[in-house]
């Protein structure tokens, strides 16, 4: 101790010394209390969260490197999404080349099933083995089985290779968004999520058109060969530019992996997705195939939920693949429900509207894609606008969710009352703007809300759950619309076709194809198209209920922010969390 200070210290009496110590102690405690108060609201929202980044990614990378990574991620996700739609206009030629039409539906279905079924498992694996190695493995798997699909010699080989390709695509589907949320700060998460989300609108627009062009001008095998250069470039970019993971592979990973839950998640997802995708199209809803898979999937889902609940309460090293706490936490549960309900509207608009253009308005598949441009261009535009707003004011995330859900509700109500006449109504383009704006606002904002709502250690698992639920919502929505359309056809076609069984069969087989209505007279054709129009309107009328429910869910999500110290507190907590993850992270 300094001699002068020591002398002054010894000169003080016991009372003065105690008084001085108390004052110093009070000043220190006051300073600590003041600092604690600033973070108290925010830290309440992350109470119990681990502050270690599961994947160990570095956030402090240069802007140029970050943009290169995002470009590689965009290409990867675009190819994965494109392969779910590009095949649709080539199925007939592929099945003919193998002289097998009975299995043609499985060329599409096998990919879609694995594409959606492995999302939860791969998202959880990224926590355990690291994001970068799993992302590269998914890219390589997608590339290898794209080549294998292109060189297939039998339709059975093609179906198997497509299923394996779908597993790689599933990894890209969930891990791209995990990378965005872990690499990019809160302020930029909305903007970059909007850029990445534009993939889905673009792939749905270009897929059928590009597939038709390839089939018309060369062999269908080029549908898979075009993935080779692009997937190779994306893999090279991500391998060089994405930060390396701090997580090292070791045997302890196997002690943490929820093997039983992973198996059960696939056991319930695949049967339910199959039933929802194939029911009403390739199989009757009353068929033993659909009833059996649906019941089996629901039973497996119940077992899965019971097991995950049991595992959550055990003092086990194994980490649940779907933590039950997601549902028990009001904000996390409401956000996941918001994503599920958004999936209803997204897939219904993207899939049903082109079908309606073909069946009711008598246009080709390529023309139907052009007529949908208003929606597919508005969606990414508003996704970027929402992202730009959130970059300035991330606290507006929950308000934008309400705004987007309200726009979707308005557009859905408008689509439920479309004219059933042959001509496309000009008002329909305005409705598409409303729907695209609402879906765009929701798509990017939901990932920002996830970053605000979920602890960092649950980011990957939460992202996987969101993507899985969005796809599940889409499948349910499409199944409901197909059921409503089938009901309308069963009720009205016998009336307009005088009960002629052959014409009724022909009308049902002409579903979603413009050329299939060639066997009818002028009046019959007009009435059949009007029946289809009313059937599609019926589907959108049911969707109004789900869209309305989503507005309520978004409102409840906003109100629940006050239970966590208010929106400002939640945003503050997220920023504190980012700083603790990487103090050098750029804003």
C-alpha positions as CSV (number, residue, x, y, z in Angstrom):
1,X,0.0,0.0,0.0
2,X,1.2,3.5,-0.7
3,X,2.8,5.0,2.5
4,X,0.7,8.2,2.3
5,X,-2.5,6.2,2.0
6,X,-1.3,3.9,4.7
7,X,-0.8,6.8,7.1
8,X,-4.1,8.3,6.3
9,X,-5.7,4.9,6.7
10,X,-4.1,4.4,10.2
11,X,-5.0,7.9,11.2
12,X,-8.7,7.2,11.0
13,X,-10.5,6.0,14.0
14,X,-12.5,2.7,14.1
15,X,-15.8,4.5,13.6
16,X,-14.6,6.6,10.8
17,X,-13.0,3.6,9.1
18,X,-16.2,1.6,9.3
19,X,-18.2,4.5,8.0
20,X,-15.8,4.9,5.1
21,X,-16.0,1.3,4.3
22,X,-19.8,1.3,4.4
23,X,-19.9,4.3,2.0
24,X,-17.5,2.6,-0.4
25,X,-19.6,-0.6,-0.2
26,X,-22.8,1.3,-0.8
27,X,-21.3,3.0,-3.8
28,X,-20.2,-0.3,-5.3
29,X,-23.5,-1.9,-4.5
30,X,-25.3,1.1,-6.0
31,X,-23.2,0.9,-9.2
32,X,-23.8,-2.8,-9.5
33,X,-27.6,-2.4,-8.9
34,X,-27.8,0.3,-11.5
35,X,-26.0,-1.9,-14.0
36,X,-28.1,-4.9,-13.1
37,X,-31.3,-2.9,-13.5
38,X,-30.4,-2.0,-17.1
39,X,-30.1,-5.6,-18.1
40,X,-32.7,-7.1,-15.7
41,X,-35.7,-6.9,-18.1
42,X,-33.7,-8.4,-21.0
43,X,-32.1,-11.2,-19.0
44,X,-35.4,-12.3,-17.6
45,X,-36.4,-13.4,-21.1
46,X,-33.3,-15.6,-21.4
47,X,-33.4,-17.0,-17.9
48,X,-31.9,-20.5,-17.7
49,X,-30.4,-20.3,-21.2
50,X,-26.8,-21.5,-21.7
51,X,-24.5,-18.8,-23.0
52,X,-22.3,-21.2,-25.0
53,X,-22.9,-21.2,-28.8
54,X,-23.7,-24.9,-29.6
55,X,-22.1,-24.8,-33.1
56,X,-19.2,-22.7,-32.1
57,X,-19.4,-20.4,-35.1
58,X,-17.5,-17.1,-35.1
59,X,-19.7,-14.1,-35.8
60,X,-16.8,-11.7,-36.3
61,X,-16.2,-12.0,-40.0
62,X,-15.8,-9.3,-42.6
63,X,-18.8,-8.0,-44.5
64,X,-17.3,-9.3,-47.8
65,X,-16.8,-12.7,-46.4
66,X,-20.3,-12.7,-44.9
67,X,-21.8,-11.8,-48.3
68,X,-19.9,-14.6,-50.0
69,X,-21.2,-17.0,-47.4
70,X,-24.8,-15.8,-47.9
71,X,-24.4,-16.2,-51.6
72,X,-23.3,-19.9,-51.2
73,X,-26.1,-20.5,-48.8
74,X,-28.6,-19.0,-51.2
75,X,-27.4,-21.2,-54.1
76,X,-27.6,-24.3,-51.8
77,X,-31.2,-23.6,-50.6
78,X,-32.3,-22.6,-54.1
79,X,-31.2,-26.0,-55.6
80,X,-32.9,-27.9,-52.7
81,X,-36.2,-26.0,-53.2
82,X,-36.0,-26.1,-57.0
83,X,-35.7,-29.9,-57.1
84,X,-39.1,-30.1,-55.3
85,X,-40.8,-28.3,-58.2
86,X,-38.7,-28.7,-61.4
87,X,-39.7,-32.4,-61.6
88,X,-43.4,-31.7,-61.8
89,X,-43.5,-31.1,-65.6
90,X,-41.2,-33.9,-66.4
91,X,-42.8,-36.8,-64.5
92,X,-44.8,-38.0,-67.6
93,X,-41.6,-38.1,-69.8
94,X,-39.6,-39.8,-67.0
95,X,-42.2,-42.5,-66.4
96,X,-42.6,-43.1,-70.2
97,X,-38.8,-43.6,-70.6
98,X,-38.9,-46.4,-68.0
99,X,-42.2,-47.8,-69.3
100,X,-43.6,-47.5,-65.8
101,X,-46.5,-45.1,-65.1
102,X,-47.8,-46.8,-62.0
103,X,-44.8,-45.6,-59.9
104,X,-44.5,-42.2,-61.4
105,X,-45.9,-40.3,-58.4
106,X,-43.1,-41.7,-56.2
107,X,-40.5,-39.8,-58.2
108,X,-41.9,-36.6,-56.6
109,X,-43.2,-38.1,-53.3
110,X,-39.9,-39.8,-52.3
111,X,-38.0,-36.5,-52.4
112,X,-40.7,-34.5,-50.6
113,X,-41.0,-37.0,-47.8
114,X,-37.3,-37.1,-46.9
115,X,-37.0,-33.4,-47.6
116,X,-39.4,-32.6,-44.8
117,X,-38.9,-35.6,-42.5
118,X,-35.2,-35.2,-41.6
119,X,-35.4,-31.5,-40.7
120,X,-35.6,-32.0,-36.9
121,X,-32.9,-34.7,-36.8
122,X,-30.4,-32.7,-38.9
123,X,-31.0,-29.5,-37.0
124,X,-30.3,-31.2,-33.7
125,X,-27.2,-32.9,-35.2
126,X,-25.8,-29.5,-36.1
127,X,-25.6,-28.7,-32.3
128,X,-23.6,-31.8,-31.6
129,X,-21.2,-32.2,-34.6
130,X,-21.0,-28.5,-35.7
131,X,-22.8,-26.6,-38.4
132,X,-20.1,-26.4,-41.0
133,X,-19.3,-30.1,-41.4
134,X,-23.0,-31.0,-41.5
135,X,-23.8,-28.3,-44.0
136,X,-21.0,-29.4,-46.3
137,X,-22.0,-33.1,-45.9
138,X,-25.6,-32.1,-46.9
139,X,-24.3,-30.3,-50.0
140,X,-22.2,-33.2,-51.0
141,X,-25.0,-35.7,-50.4
142,X,-27.3,-33.6,-52.5
143,X,-24.7,-33.4,-55.3
144,X,-23.8,-37.1,-55.3
145,X,-27.5,-38.3,-55.5
146,X,-28.3,-35.6,-58.1
147,X,-25.7,-37.3,-60.3
148,X,-27.1,-40.8,-59.3
149,X,-30.6,-39.7,-60.2
150,X,-29.4,-38.5,-63.6
151,X,-27.8,-41.8,-64.4
152,X,-30.6,-44.0,-63.1
153,X,-31.3,-47.1,-65.2
154,X,-34.6,-48.1,-63.6
155,X,-37.5,-46.2,-62.0
156,X,-36.8,-48.0,-58.7
157,X,-33.2,-46.7,-58.7
158,X,-34.5,-43.2,-59.4
159,X,-37.0,-43.3,-56.6
160,X,-34.3,-44.5,-54.1
161,X,-31.8,-41.9,-55.3
162,X,-34.4,-39.2,-55.1
163,X,-35.2,-40.1,-51.5
164,X,-31.5,-39.9,-50.6
165,X,-31.2,-36.6,-52.5
166,X,-34.1,-35.4,-50.4
167,X,-32.1,-36.1,-47.2
168,X,-29.3,-33.9,-48.4
169,X,-31.8,-31.2,-49.4
170,X,-33.4,-31.5,-45.9
171,X,-30.1,-30.6,-44.4
172,X,-29.8,-27.6,-46.6
173,X,-33.4,-26.6,-45.9
174,X,-32.8,-26.2,-42.2
175,X,-29.1,-25.6,-41.8
176,X,-29.0,-22.6,-44.2
177,X,-31.4,-20.7,-41.8
178,X,-29.4,-21.9,-38.8
179,X,-26.3,-20.5,-40.3
180,X,-28.0,-17.2,-41.0
181,X,-29.2,-16.9,-37.4
182,X,-25.8,-17.8,-35.9
183,X,-23.6,-15.8,-38.2
184,X,-25.5,-12.6,-38.5
185,X,-26.4,-10.1,-35.8
186,X,-29.9,-9.3,-34.6
187,X,-30.0,-6.1,-36.6
188,X,-29.2,-7.8,-39.9
189,X,-31.0,-11.1,-39.3
190,X,-34.3,-9.9,-40.8
191,X,-32.7,-8.5,-44.0
192,X,-30.6,-11.6,-44.7
193,X,-33.5,-13.9,-43.8
194,X,-35.6,-12.1,-46.4
195,X,-32.9,-12.5,-49.0
196,X,-32.7,-16.3,-48.3
197,X,-36.5,-16.6,-48.1
198,X,-36.8,-15.3,-51.7
199,X,-35.6,-18.7,-52.8
200,X,-39.0,-20.4,-52.3
201,X,-41.0,-17.9,-54.4
202,X,-38.4,-18.1,-57.1
203,X,-38.1,-21.9,-57.1
204,X,-41.9,-22.3,-57.2
205,X,-42.0,-19.9,-60.2
206,X,-39.1,-21.2,-62.2
207,X,-39.3,-24.9,-61.3
208,X,-42.1,-26.0,-63.5
209,X,-41.1,-23.7,-66.4
210,X,-37.5,-24.8,-66.3
211,X,-38.5,-28.5,-66.1
212,X,-40.7,-28.1,-69.2
213,X,-38.0,-26.3,-71.2
214,X,-35.5,-29.1,-70.4
215,X,-37.9,-31.9,-71.3
216,X,-38.9,-30.1,-74.6
217,X,-35.3,-29.5,-75.7
218,X,-33.2,-32.3,-74.3
219,X,-33.4,-35.4,-72.0
220,X,-35.0,-35.2,-68.6
221,X,-31.7,-36.3,-67.1
222,X,-30.5,-32.7,-67.4
223,X,-33.0,-31.8,-64.6
224,X,-30.5,-33.4,-62.3
225,X,-27.3,-32.7,-64.2
226,X,-27.8,-28.9,-63.9
227,X,-27.3,-29.3,-60.1
228,X,-23.7,-30.4,-60.6
229,X,-21.9,-27.1,-61.4
230,X,-24.1,-25.0,-59.1
231,X,-23.9,-27.4,-56.1
232,X,-20.1,-27.7,-56.6
233,X,-19.7,-23.9,-56.6
234,X,-21.9,-23.7,-53.4
235,X,-19.9,-26.4,-51.7
236,X,-16.6,-24.8,-52.6
237,X,-17.8,-21.3,-51.4
238,X,-19.1,-22.7,-48.0
239,X,-16.0,-24.8,-47.5
240,X,-13.7,-21.9,-47.9
241,X,-15.7,-19.0,-46.6
242,X,-17.9,-20.2,-43.7
243,X,-16.2,-20.0,-40.3
244,X,-15.0,-23.4,-38.9
245,X,-16.8,-24.9,-36.0
246,X,-15.3,-25.0,-32.6
247,X,-17.2,-28.2,-31.9
248,X,-15.0,-31.3,-32.3
249,X,-16.4,-34.7,-33.1
250,X,-15.9,-37.2,-30.3
251,X,-17.7,-40.2,-28.8
252,X,-19.5,-38.0,-26.3
253,X,-21.7,-36.9,-29.1
254,X,-23.4,-40.3,-29.2
255,X,-24.2,-40.0,-25.5
256,X,-26.1,-36.7,-26.2
257,X,-27.9,-37.8,-29.4
258,X,-31.6,-38.8,-28.9
259,X,-31.6,-41.9,-31.0
260,X,-35.0,-43.1,-30.0
261,X,-36.6,-39.6,-30.5
262,X,-34.8,-39.3,-33.9
263,X,-36.2,-42.6,-35.1
264,X,-39.7,-41.8,-33.8
265,X,-39.7,-38.4,-35.4
266,X,-39.2,-40.0,-38.8
267,X,-41.7,-42.7,-38.0
268,X,-44.5,-40.2,-37.5
269,X,-43.5,-37.5,-40.0
270,X,-43.2,-39.7,-43.1
271,X,-46.6,-41.5,-42.8
272,X,-48.5,-38.3,-42.0
273,X,-46.8,-36.3,-44.8
274,X,-47.5,-39.2,-47.2
275,X,-51.2,-39.3,-46.3
276,X,-51.6,-35.5,-46.6
277,X,-49.7,-35.3,-49.9
278,X,-51.3,-38.4,-51.6
279,X,-54.8,-38.3,-50.1
280,X,-57.4,-37.0,-52.6
281,X,-54.9,-37.2,-55.5
282,X,-53.4,-40.6,-56.1
283,X,-55.4,-42.3,-53.4
284,X,-58.9,-41.8,-52.1
285,X,-59.2,-40.3,-48.6
286,X,-61.2,-43.5,-47.8
287,X,-58.6,-45.9,-49.1
288,X,-56.8,-48.3,-46.8
289,X,-53.4,-46.8,-47.8
290,X,-54.3,-43.3,-46.6
291,X,-56.3,-44.4,-43.5
292,X,-53.5,-46.8,-42.5
293,X,-50.6,-44.4,-42.9
294,X,-52.6,-41.5,-41.2
295,X,-53.5,-43.6,-38.2
296,X,-50.1,-45.1,-38.0
297,X,-48.5,-41.7,-38.1
298,X,-50.7,-40.3,-35.4
299,X,-50.0,-43.2,-33.1
300,X,-46.2,-42.7,-33.7
301,X,-46.7,-39.0,-33.0
302,X,-48.3,-39.8,-29.7
303,X,-45.5,-42.2,-28.8
304,X,-42.9,-39.6,-29.9
305,X,-44.5,-36.9,-27.7
306,X,-44.7,-39.2,-24.7
307,X,-41.1,-40.2,-25.1
308,X,-39.8,-36.7,-25.5
309,X,-41.8,-35.6,-22.4
310,X,-40.3,-38.5,-20.4
311,X,-36.8,-37.7,-21.6
312,X,-37.2,-34.0,-20.7
313,X,-37.8,-35.0,-17.1
314,X,-34.9,-37.4,-16.8
315,X,-31.4,-36.5,-15.6
316,X,-30.0,-37.9,-18.8
317,X,-27.1,-36.7,-20.9
318,X,-29.3,-37.3,-24.0
319,X,-30.8,-34.1,-25.4
320,X,-34.4,-34.3,-26.7
321,X,-34.7,-33.8,-30.5
322,X,-37.8,-31.7,-29.8
323,X,-37.7,-30.2,-26.3
324,X,-41.2,-30.1,-24.8
325,X,-40.3,-26.8,-23.2
326,X,-40.9,-25.2,-26.6
327,X,-44.6,-25.9,-26.2
328,X,-44.8,-25.1,-22.5
329,X,-43.1,-21.7,-22.9
330,X,-46.0,-19.3,-24.1
331,X,-43.9,-17.2,-26.4
332,X,-42.0,-20.1,-28.0
333,X,-45.2,-22.1,-28.4
334,X,-47.1,-19.2,-29.9
335,X,-44.3,-18.5,-32.4
336,X,-44.2,-22.1,-33.5
337,X,-48.0,-22.0,-33.9
338,X,-47.7,-18.8,-35.9
339,X,-45.3,-20.6,-38.3
340,X,-47.6,-23.6,-38.6
341,X,-50.5,-21.4,-39.6
342,X,-48.4,-19.3,-41.9
343,X,-47.6,-22.6,-43.8
344,X,-51.3,-23.1,-44.5
345,X,-51.5,-19.8,-46.4
346,X,-48.0,-20.0,-48.1
347,X,-48.5,-23.4,-49.7
348,X,-52.1,-22.9,-50.5
349,X,-51.4,-19.7,-52.4
350,X,-48.3,-21.0,-54.2
351,X,-49.8,-24.3,-55.2
352,X,-53.6,-23.8,-55.4
353,X,-53.6,-20.5,-57.4
354,X,-51.6,-22.0,-60.4
355,X,-53.9,-25.0,-60.4
356,X,-56.9,-22.7,-60.4
357,X,-55.5,-20.7,-63.4
358,X,-55.2,-23.9,-65.4
359,X,-58.5,-25.6,-64.4
360,X,-60.8,-22.5,-64.3
361,X,-59.1,-20.0,-66.6
362,X,-57.9,-22.5,-69.2
363,X,-54.2,-21.5,-69.3
364,X,-51.0,-23.5,-69.7
365,X,-48.7,-24.3,-66.8
366,X,-46.1,-21.7,-68.0
367,X,-48.9,-19.1,-68.4
368,X,-50.1,-19.9,-64.9
369,X,-46.6,-19.2,-63.5
370,X,-46.6,-15.8,-65.3
371,X,-50.0,-15.0,-63.8
372,X,-48.6,-15.7,-60.3
373,X,-45.7,-13.3,-60.8
374,X,-47.5,-10.6,-58.9
375,X,-47.4,-12.7,-55.8
376,X,-44.0,-14.3,-56.3
377,X,-42.3,-10.9,-56.9
378,X,-44.2,-9.1,-54.1
379,X,-43.3,-11.8,-51.5
380,X,-39.5,-11.4,-51.6
381,X,-39.8,-7.6,-51.9
382,X,-41.8,-7.2,-48.7
383,X,-39.6,-9.8,-47.1
384,X,-36.7,-7.4,-47.8
385,X,-38.7,-4.4,-46.7
386,X,-39.5,-6.0,-43.4
387,X,-35.9,-7.0,-42.9
388,X,-34.8,-3.4,-43.6
389,X,-37.3,-2.2,-41.0
390,X,-36.1,-4.7,-38.4
391,X,-32.5,-3.8,-39.1
392,X,-33.4,-0.3,-37.7
393,X,-36.0,-1.4,-35.1
394,X,-35.8,-5.1,-34.2
395,X,-38.4,-4.4,-31.5
396,X,-41.1,-4.1,-34.2
397,X,-40.8,-7.8,-35.0
398,X,-43.9,-8.8,-33.1
399,X,-45.9,-5.9,-34.5
400,X,-44.9,-6.9,-38.1
401,X,-46.2,-10.4,-37.4
402,X,-49.6,-9.0,-36.6
403,X,-49.5,-6.8,-39.7
404,X,-48.4,-9.7,-42.0
405,X,-51.1,-12.1,-40.6
406,X,-53.8,-9.4,-41.1
407,X,-52.8,-9.0,-44.8
408,X,-52.8,-12.8,-45.3
409,X,-56.3,-12.9,-43.7
410,X,-57.6,-10.1,-46.0
411,X,-56.1,-11.8,-49.1
412,X,-57.5,-15.2,-48.2
413,X,-61.0,-13.7,-47.8
414,X,-60.7,-12.1,-51.2
415,X,-59.5,-15.3,-52.9
416,X,-62.5,-17.1,-51.4
417,X,-64.9,-15.0,-53.5
418,X,-63.1,-15.1,-56.9
419,X,-65.2,-15.1,-60.0
420,X,-65.7,-18.6,-61.6
421,X,-65.9,-17.1,-65.1
422,X,-63.3,-18.0,-67.8
423,X,-61.5,-14.7,-67.7
424,X,-58.9,-13.8,-65.1
425,X,-60.3,-10.9,-63.0
426,X,-58.0,-7.8,-62.7
427,X,-58.8,-7.7,-59.0
428,X,-57.0,-11.0,-58.6
429,X,-53.6,-9.3,-59.1
430,X,-54.4,-6.9,-56.3
431,X,-55.3,-9.9,-54.1
432,X,-51.9,-11.4,-55.0
433,X,-50.2,-8.2,-53.9
434,X,-51.9,-8.5,-50.5
435,X,-51.0,-12.2,-50.1
436,X,-47.4,-11.7,-51.2
437,X,-47.0,-8.7,-48.9
438,X,-48.3,-10.6,-45.9
439,X,-46.3,-13.7,-46.6
440,X,-43.2,-11.7,-47.2
441,X,-43.6,-9.8,-44.0
442,X,-44.1,-13.0,-42.0
443,X,-41.3,-15.1,-43.6
444,X,-38.4,-12.9,-42.7
445,X,-39.8,-11.6,-39.4
446,X,-40.4,-15.1,-38.0
447,X,-36.7,-15.8,-37.9
448,X,-36.0,-12.5,-36.2
449,X,-38.7,-13.4,-33.7
450,X,-37.0,-16.8,-33.2
451,X,-33.7,-15.0,-32.4
452,X,-35.5,-12.9,-29.9
453,X,-37.7,-15.6,-28.3
454,X,-35.4,-18.7,-28.2
455,X,-32.2,-19.0,-26.1
456,X,-29.1,-19.3,-28.2
457,X,-28.5,-22.9,-27.3
458,X,-31.9,-23.8,-28.9
459,X,-31.5,-21.8,-32.1
460,X,-30.7,-24.8,-34.3
461,X,-33.4,-27.0,-32.8
462,X,-35.9,-24.1,-32.9
463,X,-35.1,-23.4,-36.6
464,X,-35.6,-27.1,-37.4
465,X,-39.0,-27.1,-35.6
466,X,-40.1,-24.0,-37.4
467,X,-39.2,-25.4,-40.9
468,X,-40.8,-28.7,-40.1
469,X,-44.0,-27.0,-38.9
470,X,-44.2,-24.7,-41.9
471,X,-44.1,-27.7,-44.2
472,X,-46.6,-29.6,-42.1
473,X,-49.0,-26.6,-42.1
474,X,-48.6,-26.5,-45.9
475,X,-49.4,-30.2,-46.3
476,X,-52.5,-29.8,-44.0
477,X,-53.7,-26.8,-45.9
478,X,-53.3,-28.4,-49.3
479,X,-55.1,-31.5,-48.0
480,X,-58.0,-29.4,-46.7
481,X,-58.3,-27.6,-50.0
482,X,-58.1,-30.9,-52.0
483,X,-60.8,-32.4,-49.8
484,X,-63.1,-29.4,-50.3
485,X,-62.5,-29.5,-54.1
486,X,-63.2,-33.2,-54.2
487,X,-66.4,-32.7,-52.2
488,X,-67.6,-30.0,-54.6
489,X,-66.8,-32.2,-57.6
490,X,-68.7,-35.1,-56.2
491,X,-71.7,-32.9,-55.4
492,X,-71.9,-30.7,-58.5
493,X,-70.5,-32.7,-61.5
494,X,-73.4,-35.1,-61.7
495,X,-75.7,-32.2,-61.9
496,X,-74.0,-30.3,-64.7
497,X,-73.1,-33.5,-66.7
498,X,-76.5,-35.1,-66.4
499,X,-75.2,-38.0,-64.3
500,X,-73.0,-39.3,-67.2
501,X,-70.4,-41.5,-65.3
502,X,-67.9,-41.4,-68.2
503,X,-68.0,-37.6,-68.4
504,X,-67.8,-37.3,-64.6
505,X,-64.7,-39.5,-64.5
506,X,-63.1,-37.5,-67.3
507,X,-63.8,-34.3,-65.5
508,X,-62.2,-35.5,-62.3
509,X,-59.2,-36.9,-64.2
510,X,-58.8,-33.5,-65.9
511,X,-57.9,-31.9,-62.5
512,X,-55.4,-29.1,-62.8
513,X,-54.7,-29.6,-66.6
514,X,-55.9,-27.3,-69.3
515,X,-55.7,-29.9,-72.1
516,X,-57.7,-32.5,-70.2
517,X,-61.0,-30.7,-70.8
518,X,-61.0,-31.4,-74.5
519,X,-63.7,-34.1,-74.4
520,X,-66.6,-31.7,-73.5
521,X,-69.0,-29.6,-75.4
522,X,-68.9,-25.8,-75.0
523,X,-71.6,-25.6,-72.4
524,X,-70.4,-28.7,-70.5
525,X,-66.8,-27.2,-70.4
526,X,-68.1,-23.9,-69.0
527,X,-70.1,-25.6,-66.3
528,X,-67.2,-28.0,-65.4
529,X,-64.8,-25.1,-65.0
530,X,-67.3,-23.2,-62.9
531,X,-67.6,-26.3,-60.6
532,X,-63.8,-26.3,-60.2
533,X,-63.9,-22.5,-59.5
534,X,-66.4,-23.0,-56.7
535,X,-64.4,-25.9,-55.3
536,X,-61.3,-23.8,-55.1
537,X,-63.3,-21.0,-53.4
538,X,-64.5,-23.5,-50.9
539,X,-61.0,-24.3,-50.0
540,X,-60.0,-20.7,-49.4
541,X,-63.2,-20.2,-47.3
542,X,-61.9,-22.8,-44.9
543,X,-58.5,-21.2,-45.0
544,X,-60.1,-18.0,-43.6
545,X,-60.5,-19.7,-40.3
546,X,-56.8,-20.6,-40.1
547,X,-55.7,-17.2,-41.3
548,X,-57.9,-15.5,-38.7
549,X,-56.5,-17.8,-36.0
550,X,-53.0,-16.7,-37.0
551,X,-53.9,-13.0,-36.4
552,X,-55.1,-14.0,-32.9
553,X,-51.9,-16.0,-32.3
554,X,-49.7,-13.0,-33.4
555,X,-51.7,-10.7,-31.1
556,X,-51.2,-13.1,-28.2
557,X,-47.5,-13.3,-29.0
558,X,-47.3,-9.5,-28.8
559,X,-49.1,-9.4,-25.5
560,X,-46.9,-12.1,-24.0
561,X,-43.8,-9.9,-24.6
562,X,-44.9,-7.9,-21.5
563,X,-44.6,-11.1,-19.4
564,X,-40.9,-11.0,-20.2
565,X,-40.2,-7.4,-19.3
566,X,-41.5,-5.8,-22.5
567,X,-40.2,-5.7,-26.1
568,X,-37.3,-3.4,-25.2
569,X,-36.2,-5.9,-22.6
570,X,-36.4,-8.8,-25.0
571,X,-34.3,-7.0,-27.6
572,X,-31.8,-5.9,-24.9
573,X,-31.4,-9.6,-23.8
574,X,-30.8,-10.7,-27.4
575,X,-28.1,-8.1,-27.8
576,X,-26.5,-9.0,-24.5
577,X,-26.6,-12.7,-25.5
578,X,-24.8,-11.9,-28.8
579,X,-22.1,-9.9,-27.1
580,X,-21.4,-12.7,-24.6
581,X,-21.2,-15.2,-27.5
582,X,-18.6,-13.1,-29.3
583,X,-17.5,-9.8,-27.9
584,X,-15.9,-8.8,-31.3
585,X,-19.0,-9.6,-33.3
586,X,-19.8,-6.8,-35.7
587,X,-23.3,-5.2,-35.5
